[in-house]
């Protein structure tokens, strides 16, 4: 069906593969907020997430000509971002460092809606505060989940990817992805009881 977002991505990717910087910038505008949410919920650190997204987009620009299926840009760039975020986590674990201070997700992505914090709640400080507290609690809980489960859950629940797309991003089978998401959901539901 013409005019669908994936069709628009495909057209932009084809132009970017021909060297059109403006087309790639349009792709960045379309995906940057989503990529930030993926990186932030994996890393729970705003500056690291911003760095990961920037590095991922630079790498994507350098390699966009290698993307065989222009329609797969969304999952391909998500995979790059996910792998970069996991790399940051692993390097931090080897150094024995922890994530920086927790931040208000409303401030983390100005102009983006993360969990409904901006937009419909913008004029309601009490709702915005509650939504921010819930998102902060969720981000904290996600840090306690195995990184493979966290990645799969974030890609499914935050990014809305299909099980098949997630399997490609994390290099696992669909059944493994489903299992990881189920375990992550159970852990999250158990720990978020007080927010219901």
Secondary structure in CASP SS format (residue, H / E / C, confidence):
PFRMAT SS
TARGET T0000
AUTHOR 0000-0000-0000
METHOD secondary structure of the structure
MODEL  1
X C 1.00
X C 1.00
X C 1.00
X C 1.00
X H 1.00
X H 1.00
X H 1.00
X H 1.00
X H 1.00
X H 1.00
X H 1.00
X H 1.00
X H 1.00
X H 1.00
X H 1.00
X H 1.00
X H 1.00
X C 1.00
X C 1.00
X C 1.00
X H 1.00
X H 1.00
X H 1.00
X H 1.00
X H 1.00
X H 1.00
X H 1.00
X H 1.00
X H 1.00
X H 1.00
X H 1.00
X H 1.00
X H 1.00
X H 1.00
X H 1.00
X H 1.00
X H 1.00
X H 1.00
X H 1.00
X H 1.00
X H 1.00
X H 1.00
X H 1.00
X C 1.00
X C 1.00
X H 1.00
X H 1.00
X H 1.00
X H 1.00
X H 1.00
X H 1.00
X H 1.00
X H 1.00
X H 1.00
X H 1.00
X H 1.00
X H 1.00
X H 1.00
X H 1.00
X H 1.00
X H 1.00
X H 1.00
X H 1.00
X H 1.00
X H 1.00
X H 1.00
X C 1.00
X C 1.00
X C 1.00
X H 1.00
X H 1.00
X H 1.00
X H 1.00
X H 1.00
X H 1.00
X H 1.00
X H 1.00
X H 1.00
X H 1.00
X H 1.00
X H 1.00
X H 1.00
X H 1.00
X H 1.00
X H 1.00
X H 1.00
X H 1.00
X H 1.00
X H 1.00
X H 1.00
X H 1.00
X H 1.00
X H 1.00
X H 1.00
X H 1.00
X C 1.00
X C 1.00
X C 1.00
X C 1.00
X C 1.00
X C 1.00
X C 1.00
X C 1.00
X C 1.00
X H 1.00
X H 1.00
X H 1.00
X H 1.00
X C 1.00
X C 1.00
X C 1.00
X C 1.00
X C 1.00
X C 1.00
X C 1.00
X C 1.00
X C 1.00
X C 1.00
X C 1.00
X C 1.00
X C 1.00
X C 1.00
X C 1.00
X C 1.00
X H 1.00
X H 1.00
X H 1.00
X H 1.00
X H 1.00
X H 1.00
X H 1.00
X H 1.00
X H 1.00
X H 1.00
X H 1.00
X H 1.00
X H 1.00
X H 1.00
X H 1.00
X H 1.00
X H 1.00
X H 1.00
X H 1.00
X C 1.00
X C 1.00
X C 1.00
X H 1.00
X H 1.00
X H 1.00
X H 1.00
X H 1.00
X H 1.00
X H 1.00
X H 1.00
X H 1.00
X H 1.00
X H 1.00
X H 1.00
X C 1.00
X C 1.00
X C 1.00
X C 1.00
X H 1.00
X H 1.00
X H 1.00
X H 1.00
X H 1.00
X H 1.00
X H 1.00
X H 1.00
X C 1.00
X C 1.00
X C 1.00
X H 1.00
X H 1.00
X H 1.00
X H 1.00
X H 1.00
X H 1.00
X H 1.00
X H 1.00
X H 1.00
X H 1.00
X H 1.00
X H 1.00
X H 1.00
X H 1.00
X H 1.00
X H 1.00
X H 1.00
X H 1.00
X C 1.00
X H 1.00
X H 1.00
X H 1.00
X C 1.00
END
